[in-house]
């Protein structure tokens, strides 16, 4: 996908390699290391077979795999080992998995050129490099055995970390071959397995990270425990961009267990013997803030700005056919769609442990950007990058929030004033109110239609450019490749097409990536408008879409499968309906049907969700199903309730009581059907979050006839009394 | 010096009586399996058992525990229901990020210990106080039924 017409726009794969930080292999934690156990030794390659950055085999045969991508629930600490062990012919039951240290030379994501986990591309980006790494190591081990036995390596086979020569009955474990293998050259282009010979890839093998997550042994960033550690919590300005004016700490100082009150320019921290002391101390502070220029900012102002910006012409990101002429052919329709600010609300609140010593800093954290944490902390403290050690951990959810290093920088700045290590944990209120928010977007689509087919489609996306801040090379010529990703990848065959982007930054509010990224907004606008057009054409929404998917057989197959599996077309009670969504992006082909009902008061209940997914080779099909199930719930949660609003420069939501999550009693049956494919793997983590909202909205449209055009769902508009 | 019976062992510690049990477990005793999620008993990540009953430890003052037995995720596998739940969680591959799962497993274990054959309504009632941001609810429901079916 992502076939851009305009060669001046960098693709996601082609973005420049930005900011390569030099680095050394540094100490890191085992994922399941029990609290207070001694530090792991550094990732030494001494005495180990280490043909590349990912594989370490010692003389006992123990195979350690270094994970270039982080585990935040998406299952990558199982799928990456599956790929490596497949080509290595390693004994999968015996592999050990460790976090990669910050090192952008060794562990950069090939799609981005920086060390990052995101955009549903771990398996896509590392598919070939990891297969080659495994195959090269295997070839060296086999060659070492063949040399020893003076036989042709082609007459040897490998399986479960052993090389065997069938002709002579000789065999050797990998551990016995590492010295000889280490002296051999690393083959540049080792042969890869024929997919029909895969024994691990494509199998629902058990996850490697989950046993330690059932008995409390798994160690997340927030679980780091160090001798002599203090605990801290922070208060940042309640108004965006505000500064500390003064602090009355008399009451806080008298609270038992409070050790230090640290007042910095932009936040205040209380350090104590435990979180309880720190939190009580913080609550007892009287902080006067200089609220700064956003003291009167409100959501209303932000929406007025965005609506005005969206009326202007944007930068053309894609054009096909003749849009001006096309729009005059047939009947003309318009749609306008609006998406709210969203917080991430990872279950593990933001946290970071830091220890600053003369000339150095050590960080314990769970992050999607371990090298960026290292370089940003180094910059903030004025240290050379190699004087900052970062220990990465399991992540208690990422969803894009942990693509930011802010919590590490503030922890390091606190640690500059503390003797010994300090663990800084944000309260949930701080976490919700000091997020980097999924931006508000406003999308306008004009289309012309005749004979049940769309003739022209002019789509303008207006909203923040996250890339301009986060990865500047991905914002060029006024186009943010993320914000328009699915707009230019629209799956339907439309002869005249134009996609524009208007960069519109919300005043004061920091914006960042959120699960589903740019396509989350695009897919909502496209699929809502498709349903409105189907209704104008007096056609079934699935039949209408199928009529424009002839050239896209993988989407067509997914849509036909979900139609058949979801009981599409079968009668439903009054005010119940089914809605569909087809979604491009991340090189996966997914169609989803949501069934929902709306009561007289406008409350919405989910009845059933069905998805059909062609994601190419599903490295671990059970993980693919799990990611869809979970992603759908993530997206449906946002569609039903998700909105961050701002008054007097302050975020109004603060915790799960007013920033609601879907709960067990509200979750319907969810069926995910995985389509067999031999194509290269697609991405999956983001996708469910994008499928849920438009499919739900279209179900509500079918149930009530009300065409909602903004999220979250407006119950008042759905109540019978208010229906026009 | 105060004493709590945690996972069958007497543990001594110093902490103010109004300090929530969560922080005693995590920050004083180093039992980090019990998680902090919201601090206002809205998410269930901090769920532990007090005499077998599920309790949100983020709001429970440690001084109120008294001589009652505290069971945490580190000890739940020693109970019959807890061991069944842990096995079912792995068999059905419930877990994603895993951060909420200590609390989910504690709530599910308490449910099964009190009600060995829960129906969907029982599961809704027992589990709706536990938020999972990864959205593992469908598998949690299946796994509770799997654990209940285990003999």
Interface residues (C-beta under 8 A of the other chain):
Chain A: X35 X36 X71 X72 X73 X74 X75 X204 X206 X207 X209 X210 X211 X213 X214 X215 X216 X217 X218 X219 X220 X222 X223 X225 X231 X256 X257 X273 X274 X275 X276 X279 X345 X346 X347 X348 X349 X394 X395 X396 X397 X398 X399 X425 X427 X428 X622 X626 X629 X630 X631 X632 X633 X634 X637 X655 X656 X657 X661 X662 X663 X664 X665 X667 X669 X670 X688
Chain B: X15 X16 X19 X20 X23 X26 X27 X28 X30 X31 X32 X33 X34 X35 X36 X37 X38 X39 X40 X42 X43 X45 X72 X73 X74 X76 X77 X86 X89 X90 X93 X94 X95 X96 X97 X98 X99 X100 X101 X102 X105 X123 X124 X125 X127 X128 X129 X130 X131 X132 X133 X134 X135 X136 X137 X138 X139 X140 X141
